[in-house]
Amino acid sequence: MVLAGECSKEENVLVVDYKGDPVDKTKTGGWLGAGLILGTELAERMCVMGIGMNLVTYLVGDLHLSNSQSATVVTNFMGTLNLLALLGGFLADAKFGRFLTVAIFSMIAALGATLLTISTSVKSMRPPPCDNFRLMQHGCIPASGGQLAMLYASLYTIALGAGGIKSNCSGFGSDQFDPKDPKEEKAMIFFFNRFYFCISIGSLFAVTVLVYLQDNVGRGWGYGISAVAMALSVMVLVAGTPKYRYRVPEGSPLTVIWKVLYLAFKQRKVAYPKDPNELEGYFTANVAHTEKFRCLDKAAISVVGNRSSPEKQSKKRSSTVTEVEEVKMVVKLLPIWATCILFWTIYSQMTTFSVEQATYMDRRITGSFLFPSGSLSVFLFITILTFTSLNEKLLVPIAGRITHNSQGITSLQRIAVGLFFSMLAMAVSAIVEKKRRDASNNENNSISVFWLVPQFFLVGAGEAFAYVGQLEFFIREGPARMKSMSTGLFLATVSMGFFFSSLLVTLVDKVTKRTWITNNLNKGRLDYFYWMLAILGAVNFVVFLVLARRHEYKVERDIQEIELKDDKVEEAVKGMDV
């Protein structure tokens, strides 16, 4: 059984079945294999969203932490989770393969959810109840270091497990389709849309059913269901073993990157060859040679060593053109990567301050029933599901007829739409927050919680475009054998977005001397913080447009470069004939 990616030495097969044999397309892969894999991501999203979207109310209401401290705990948790996706991607690409990595990290996530269930169910892990926790009056004691330690251990165990799942599920799912088969390639294009639609269903369940259970029945019940769901997902994943296609790991991508960068720097004074076909592995390269970032080509120049001893002269091992071009691909992604960070900084506000805003507003629906603050995210995920469906069924086909492109709109165009929506969302958030604050302070009467719906709608619409666009961009534009690492690179933008939010909150706290973000939001100016994010979003949007216009998609570049290389091969053959 192929778990770590072993492959027969007699056959150079990169995609195999669970026995290590060449895949039979009629029995493996396709939507059956991809569907089983989606179950794991759905469970992971239920677990993470069920925690992240309502954690701030637990930290403030039960553990008596300040608003800024609670927001930092949540964003650091989400940031670490997505950053650990790089570790999961590295392990999958380097050694274990995506299947085994997902299975192992799913069990780790299930363990973390179990620990969190215990942590939030035991009374001794919480400080004494306090009715006026926001005012921190006498007798209101915040959680101790020991109580927080158990919580942090649970959260970061979940972060480790979920990070390994997130970086590999989308890549493992796309492995079930053959990009060389036109029919399967078309299915893979829609896989990313359906992938996000499916996990949004999990998110929707989390912010409705699980959040309601947490607030009205008990935190332990909500988190316990997440733990069970993760355990079941492992069983489903393993049960589908014979139905998957497995891409064989080709070694650590970080080793390749480090080697190219090291050799390029070490040989920086070596002269370029007269013709690029003199570079190591030029004619056998799997990736077409490009002229961009030409300084990295020096890593593919063979340098003769031991010049003092002619009989021992040998060529030092250099990188190949394939390795150099793969590193160039990663480097080319970094500018776009940087401009995607702010979207997730804005998104993180939906899990922190927007949820806390809701606790100050009128949440009554009928009778004594109060709409749970953490369930406001239901409007976020309904919007995501709506736009994801419209993208596949309506917007993409219409755009495809206009642009004559099967994708309808490109991945970068999707990201641009997402960034625009996020910028607009912060402007709306600032206006609504000012109205909420003025109503509470001047009229002593809170406004309806549903005034927050527009900002959740705009961020949800933005995520429907940005998430799918970024995921597709990093996977399709990155090196083929670094697919999990490319997914990890995308998730690192999510991570940096949450960490940047923590940094902004800390800086704003210090600069404004805690006048913008206070324990009592009615005394602060959260609307100023939102306006600041809207302005940053506008600047970031302009920078993104400039970078996106300069980007050349890999497929287009490869076609041009391969044609150029073929011409050079023909010239070389003619020269040999002469």
C-alpha positions in Angstrom: 0.0 0.0 0.0 1.4 3.4 -1.0 1.2 5.8 2.0 4.6 7.6 1.9 4.7 7.7 -1.9 6.9 4.6 -2.7 7.0 3.8 -6.4 8.4 1.0 -8.5 11.9 1.6 -9.7 11.2 0.0 -13.0 8.5 2.5 -13.8 8.9 6.3 -13.5 5.3 6.8 -12.4 4.4 10.1 -10.6 0.7 9.3 -10.0 -0.1 5.8 -8.7 -2.9 3.9 -7.0 -2.8 2.6 -3.4 -0.8 -0.5 -4.5 1.9 1.6 -6.3 0.7 0.7 -9.8 -0.2 3.1 -12.6 -3.7 4.5 -12.0 -6.8 3.1 -13.7 -8.9 6.2 -14.4 -12.1 4.1 -14.5 -11.6 2.9 -10.9 -9.8 5.8 -9.2 -9.9 9.6 -8.9 -12.5 11.8 -10.4 -15.4 13.2 -8.3 -15.7 10.1 -6.2 -12.2 10.3 -4.8 -12.4 14.1 -4.5 -15.8 13.9 -2.7 -14.4 11.6 0.0 -11.5 14.0 0.5 -13.9 17.0 0.8 -15.4 15.3 3.8 -12.2 15.8 5.8 -12.0 19.5 4.9 -15.7 19.9 5.8 -15.1 18.5 9.3 -12.0 20.7 9.7 -14.0 23.8 8.8 -16.8 22.8 11.2 -14.3 22.4 14.0 -12.3 25.6 13.3 -15.2 27.9 12.5 -17.2 26.6 15.4 -14.4 27.7 17.6 -13.0 30.8 15.9 -16.3 32.6 15.2 -17.5 32.5 18.8 -14.3 32.2 20.8 -14.1 36.0 21.5 -17.5 35.8 23.5 -16.1 33.0 25.6 -12.8 34.9 26.3 -14.6 38.1 27.2 -17.7 36.7 28.9 -16.4 33.6 30.7 -12.6 34.2 31.1 -13.0 38.0 31.6 -10.3 39.1 29.2 -10.3 42.6 27.6 -11.6 43.2 24.1 -8.2 43.8 22.7 -6.6 40.8 24.4 -9.4 38.6 23.3 -9.2 39.7 19.7 -5.4 39.1 19.8 -5.9 35.5 21.2 -8.4 34.7 18.4 -6.3 36.2 15.6 -3.1 34.6 16.9 -4.9 31.2 17.0 -6.2 31.6 13.4 -2.9 33.0 12.3 -0.9 30.1 13.7 -3.3 27.6 12.3 -2.8 28.9 8.8 1.0 29.3 9.2 1.3 25.7 10.3 -0.1 24.8 6.9 3.4 25.4 5.6 4.6 22.6 7.8 1.9 20.3 6.6 2.7 21.2 3.0 6.4 20.6 3.5 5.9 17.2 5.1 3.5 16.1 2.3 5.8 17.2 -0.6 9.0 16.0 1.0 8.2 12.6 2.4 4.7 11.4 3.5 2.5 12.3 0.6 -0.8 14.2 0.9 -3.0 11.2 2.0 -0.9 10.2 5.0 -0.3 13.8 6.0 -4.0 14.5 6.0 -4.8 11.3 8.0 -2.2 12.1 10.7 -3.1 15.7 11.1 -6.8 14.9 11.2 -6.2 12.7 14.3 -4.2 15.6 15.9 -7.1 18.0 15.3 -9.5 15.5 16.8 -7.3 15.3 19.9 -7.1 19.1 20.2 -10.9 19.4 19.9 -11.3 16.8 22.7 -8.9 18.7 24.9 -10.8 21.9 24.3 -14.1 20.1 25.2 -12.6 19.1 28.5 -11.1 22.6 29.1 -14.4 24.4 28.6 -16.5 21.9 30.5 -14.5 21.8 33.8 -15.6 24.6 36.1 -12.1 24.9 37.7 -10.7 26.0 34.3 -12.8 29.2 34.4 -12.7 32.2 36.9 -15.8 32.9 39.1 -18.8 34.3 37.2 -19.0 38.1 36.9 -22.0 40.1 35.7 -20.0 43.3 34.9 -17.0 41.8 33.2 -16.8 44.6 30.6 -16.5 47.2 33.3 -14.0 45.1 35.2 -15.6 46.2 38.5 -14.5 44.9 41.9 -14.8 41.2 42.2 -14.5 40.5 38.5 -11.4 38.3 38.2 -9.8 37.5 34.8 -8.6 33.9 34.1 -5.4 32.8 35.7 -2.3 31.7 33.8 -3.0 28.1 34.6 -6.6 28.3 33.3 -5.3 29.9 30.1 -2.5 27.3 29.7 -5.0 24.5 29.2 -7.0 26.6 26.7 -3.9 27.5 24.7 -2.7 23.9 24.7 -6.1 22.8 23.2 -6.2 25.7 20.7 -2.7 25.2 19.3 -3.1 21.4 19.1 -6.2 22.1 16.9 -4.1 24.7 15.0 -1.4 22.1 14.3 -3.9 19.5 13.0 -6.0 21.9 11.0 -3.0 23.4 9.4 -1.8 20.0 8.1 -5.3 19.3 6.7 -5.8 22.7 5.0 -2.5 22.6 3.1 -3.2 19.2 1.6 -6.9 18.6 1.1 -7.3 21.0 -1.9 -4.1 19.6 -3.5 -5.0 16.0 -2.8 -8.5 16.7 -4.2 -7.0 18.2 -7.4 -4.7 15.2 -7.7 -7.8 13.2 -8.5 -8.1 14.9 -11.9 -5.7 14.5 -14.8 -4.8 18.0 -16.2 -3.7 16.3 -19.5 -7.2 15.0 -20.0 -9.5 17.8 -21.4 -12.6 16.5 -19.7 -10.9 16.0 -16.3 -9.1 19.4 -16.6 -12.5 21.1 -17.0 -13.7 19.2 -13.9 -10.6 20.3 -11.9 -11.3 24.0 -12.8 -14.7 23.7 -11.1 -13.3 21.6 -8.3 -11.9 24.7 -6.5 -15.4 26.3 -6.6 -17.1 23.2 -5.3 -14.4 22.7 -2.8 -15.1 26.0 -1.2 -18.9 25.6 -1.6 -18.6 22.3 0.4 -16.5 23.7 3.2 -18.8 26.7 3.4 -21.6 24.3 4.2 -19.5 23.1 7.2 -18.9 26.7 8.2 -22.6 27.4 8.0 -23.4 24.4 10.3 -20.8 25.6 12.7 -22.0 29.2 13.1 -25.6 28.1 13.4 -26.0 24.8 15.2 -22.6 24.6 17.0 -22.6 28.3 18.1 -26.2 28.0 19.4 -25.2 24.9 21.4 -22.2 26.7 22.8 -24.2 29.7 24.0 -27.4 27.9 25.2 -26.5 24.3 26.1 -22.8 24.4 26.9 -19.4 25.0 25.3 -18.5 21.3 25.9 -21.4 20.2 23.7 -20.4 22.4 20.8 -16.8 21.5 20.9 -17.5 17.8 21.6 -19.5 17.5 18.3 -16.5 19.0 16.5 -14.2 16.3 18.0 -16.6 13.5 16.9 -16.8 15.0 13.4 -13.0 15.1 13.1 -12.8 11.4 14.2 -15.4 10.3 11.7 -13.7 12.2 8.9 -10.5 10.1 9.5 -12.6 6.9 9.1 -14.2 8.1 5.9 -10.8 9.2 4.5 -9.2 5.9 5.2 -12.2 3.9 3.9 -11.7 5.6 0.5 -8.0 4.5 0.2 -8.5 2.3 -2.9 -10.4 5.1 -4.7 -7.7 7.7 -4.6 -4.8 8.7 -7.0 -1.6 9.4 -5.2 1.1 11.8 -6.4 4.5 10.5 -5.5 6.5 13.0 -3.3 9.7 14.2 -5.1 11.7 15.4 -2.2 11.7 18.5 -0.1 10.9 21.6 -2.1 12.6 23.7 0.6 15.8 21.9 -0.2 15.5 22.8 -3.8 14.8 26.4 -3.0 17.7 26.7 -0.6 20.1 25.0 -3.0 19.2 27.4 -5.9 19.4 30.5 -3.7 22.7 29.4 -2.2 24.4 28.5 -5.5 23.1 31.6 -7.2 24.7 33.7 -4.4 27.9 31.7 -4.2 28.4 31.9 -8.0 27.2 35.5 -8.4 30.5 36.5 -9.9 30.6 33.7 -12.4 29.9 35.0 -16.0 26.7 34.1 -17.7 27.1 31.5 -20.5 26.9 32.8 -24.1 23.8 30.8 -24.7 21.2 29.6 -22.1 21.3 26.1 -23.6 24.7 25.7 -21.9 23.0 25.7 -18.5 22.7 22.4 -16.6 19.8 20.4 -17.8 18.5 22.9 -20.3 17.3 20.5 -23.0 15.9 18.0 -20.5 14.1 20.6 -18.4 10.5 19.9 -17.5 9.9 23.6 -17.3 10.7 26.2 -20.0 13.6 28.5 -19.3 12.7 32.2 -18.8 14.8 35.4 -18.7 13.2 36.8 -15.6 15.2 36.8 -12.4 18.2 35.9 -14.5 20.5 36.1 -11.5 19.1 32.8 -10.3 20.3 31.1 -13.6 23.8 31.2 -12.1 22.8 28.3 -9.9 22.6 26.2 -13.1 26.1 27.0 -14.3 28.5 24.1 -13.9 31.8 25.2 -12.3 34.9 23.1 -12.5 36.6 22.4 -9.2 40.1 21.3 -8.0 41.9 23.4 -10.7 45.2 22.8 -8.9 44.9 19.1 -9.6 44.0 18.5 -13.3 43.6 14.8 -12.8 41.0 15.4 -10.1 39.1 18.0 -12.0 35.4 17.5 -11.7 32.3 19.5 -12.2 30.7 20.6 -8.9 27.0 19.6 -8.8 24.8 22.5 -9.9 21.1 23.1 -9.9 19.2 22.2 -13.1 17.2 24.6 -15.2 14.0 22.8 -13.9 15.0 23.6 -10.3 15.9 27.2 -11.1 12.7 27.8 -13.0 10.6 26.3 -10.1 12.2 28.7 -7.7 11.5 31.6 -10.1 7.9 30.6 -10.1 7.8 30.8 -6.3 9.6 34.2 -6.4 7.1 35.5 -8.9 4.2 34.7 -6.6 5.6 36.7 -3.7 4.4 40.2 -4.7 0.9 39.0 -5.3 1.2 37.0 -2.0 2.0 40.2 -0.1 -1.0 42.1 -1.4 -3.4 39.3 -0.5 -2.6 39.7 3.2 -4.7 42.7 4.0 -7.9 40.9 2.8 -7.5 38.4 5.6 -6.8 41.2 8.1 -10.2 42.7 7.2 -11.8 39.3 7.3 -10.5 38.7 10.8 -12.6 41.6 12.1 -15.7 39.4 11.4 -14.4 36.9 14.0 -13.5 39.5 16.7 -14.8 43.0 16.9 -17.9 42.5 14.7 -19.0 39.6 17.1 -18.3 41.8 20.1 -20.3 44.7 18.6 -23.3 42.4 18.4 -23.3 41.9 22.2 -24.1 45.6 22.6 -27.0 45.6 20.1 -30.6 44.5 20.3 -30.5 40.7 19.5 -34.2 39.9 20.3 -36.0 38.1 17.5 -39.2 36.6 19.1 -40.1 36.6 22.7 -37.1 35.8 24.8 -35.0 34.3 22.0 -31.7 36.1 21.5 -29.8 35.8 18.2 -26.4 34.4 19.2 -23.6 37.0 18.5 -21.3 34.3 17.0 -24.1 33.2 14.6 -23.9 36.5 12.7 -21.4 34.7 10.5 -24.3 32.8 9.1 -24.8 35.8 6.8 -21.1 35.6 5.8 -21.4 32.0 4.7 -24.8 32.3 3.1 -23.3 35.0 1.0 -20.3 32.8 0.2 -22.5 29.9 -0.8 -24.7 32.2 -3.0 -21.8 33.8 -4.8 -19.9 30.5 -5.2 -23.0 29.0 -6.8 -23.6 32.1 -9.0 -19.9 32.0 -10.1 -20.2 28.5 -11.4 -23.7 28.5 -12.8 -24.1 32.1 -14.0 -21.1 34.5 -13.7 -18.4 32.2 -15.1 -20.4 31.0 -18.2 -21.4 34.6 -19.0 -17.9 35.9 -18.6 -16.6 32.9 -20.6 -18.7 33.9 -23.6 -17.4 37.4 -23.4 -13.7 36.6 -22.9 -13.7 33.3 -24.8 -12.0 31.8 -21.7 -13.2 28.5 -20.1 -12.4 30.0 -16.7 -14.7 33.0 -17.3 -12.5 35.3 -15.2 -8.9 34.8 -14.3 -7.8 34.0 -10.8 -6.2 37.5 -10.4 -9.5 39.1 -11.5 -11.3 37.1 -8.8 -8.8 38.3 -6.2 -9.3 41.9 -7.4 -13.0 41.7 -6.9 -12.5 40.2 -3.4 -10.2 43.0 -2.4 -12.6 45.7 -3.6 -15.5 44.1 -1.6 -13.3 43.9 1.5 -12.3 47.6 1.2 -16.0 48.6 0.9 -16.9 46.4 3.8 -14.7 48.3 6.2 -16.2 51.6 5.1 -19.7 50.3 5.8 -18.5 48.8 9.1 -17.2 52.2 10.2 -20.6 53.9 9.4 -22.6 51.3 11.2 -20.4 51.3 14.2 -20.8 55.1 14.5 -24.5 54.7 14.3 -24.5 52.0 16.9 -22.3 54.0 19.3 -24.3 57.2 18.9 -27.6 55.3 19.5 -26.2 53.7 22.7 -24.7 56.8 24.1 -27.2 59.6 23.1 -30.5 57.8 23.0 -29.6 55.1 25.5 -31.3 52.6 23.1 -29.4 49.9 21.2 -30.1 49.4 17.5 -30.9 46.0 15.9 -28.1 43.6 15.5 -29.0 43.1 11.9 -27.4 46.5 11.1 -24.2 44.4 11.0 -25.5 42.2 8.2 -24.2 44.4 5.3 -20.6 44.2 6.5 -20.8 40.4 6.8 -22.4 40.3 3.3 -19.7 42.3 1.7 -16.8 40.4 3.3 -18.6 37.1 2.4 -18.9 38.2 -1.2 -15.3 39.2 -1.2 -14.2 35.9 0.3 -16.2 34.0 -2.4 -14.0 35.6 -5.0 -10.7 36.0 -3.1 -10.5 32.6 -1.5 -11.1 30.7 -4.7 -9.0 33.1 -6.7 -6.0 32.9 -4.4 -6.3 29.1 -4.0 -6.4 28.6 -7.8 -3.7 31.1 -8.4 -1.1 29.7 -6.0 -1.8 26.0 -7.0 -1.9 26.6 -10.7 0.9 29.1 -10.9 3.3 27.4 -8.5 5.6 24.4 -9.4 3.6 21.2 -10.1 5.7 19.1 -7.6 5.2 21.8 -4.9 1.4 21.8 -4.9 1.1 21.3 -1.1 3.7 24.0 -0.5 1.9 26.3 -2.9 -1.3 25.7 -0.9 0.6 26.4 2.3 1.9 29.6 0.7 -1.7 30.7 0.0 -2.7 29.8 3.6 0.3 31.8 4.8 -1.5 35.0 3.5 -4.4 34.1 5.7 -2.0 33.6 8.6 -0.2 36.9 8.0 -3.5 38.6 7.7 -4.5 37.5 11.2 -1.1 38.3 12.7 -1.2 41.7 11.0 -4.6 42.3 12.7 -3.0 41.5 16.1 -0.2 43.9 15.4 -2.5 46.7 14.3 -4.6 46.2 17.4 -1.5 46.4 19.6 -0.2 49.5 17.8 -3.5 51.3 17.9 -3.9 50.5 21.6 -0.5 52.1 22.3 -0.8 55.1 20.0 -4.3 56.0 21.0 -3.7 55.1 24.6 -6.6 52.6 24.5 -9.2 55.2 23.4 -10.1 53.6 20.1 -10.5 50.0 21.4 -11.8 49.8 24.9 -13.4 47.1 27.1 -16.6 49.1 26.8 -17.1 49.7 23.0 -19.5 52.5 23.8 -16.6 54.5 25.2 -14.2 53.7 22.4 -13.9 54.7 18.7 -13.9 51.4 16.9 -15.3 53.2 13.8 -11.9 55.0 13.5 -10.2 51.6 13.4 -12.5 50.5 10.7 -11.8 53.7 8.6 -8.1 53.0 9.0 -8.5 49.5 7.5 -10.6 50.9 4.7 -7.9 53.4 3.7 -5.2 50.7 3.9 -7.4 48.5 1.8 -7.7 51.2 -0.9 -3.9 51.6 -1.1 -3.4 47.9 -1.2 -6.0 47.5 -3.9 -4.1 50.0 -6.2 -0.8 48.2 -5.6 -2.4 44.8 -6.4 -3.8 46.1 -9.7 -0.3 47.3 -10.8 1.2 44.0 -9.9 -1.6 41.9 -11.5 -1.3 43.8 -14.8 2.4 42.8 -14.9 1.9 39.2 -14.1 2.2 36.7 -17.0 0.3 33.4 -16.4 2.4 30.2 -16.3 0.6 28.5 -19.2 1.0 31.4 -21.5 4.6 31.8 -20.6 5.4 28.1 -21.0 3.9 27.9 -24.5 6.0 30.9 -25.6 9.1 29.6 -24.0 8.7 26.0 -25.2 8.3 27.3 -28.8 11.5 29.4 -28.4 13.4 26.4 -27.0 12.2 24.1 -29.8 13.6 26.7 -32.3 16.9 26.6 -30.5 17.0 22.8 -30.5 16.4 22.8 -34.3 19.2 25.3 -34.8 21.6 23.2 -32.7 20.7 20.0 -34.7 21.3 21.8 -38.0 24.6 23.0 -36.7 25.6 19.4 -35.8 24.5 18.2 -39.3 26.8 20.8 -40.9 
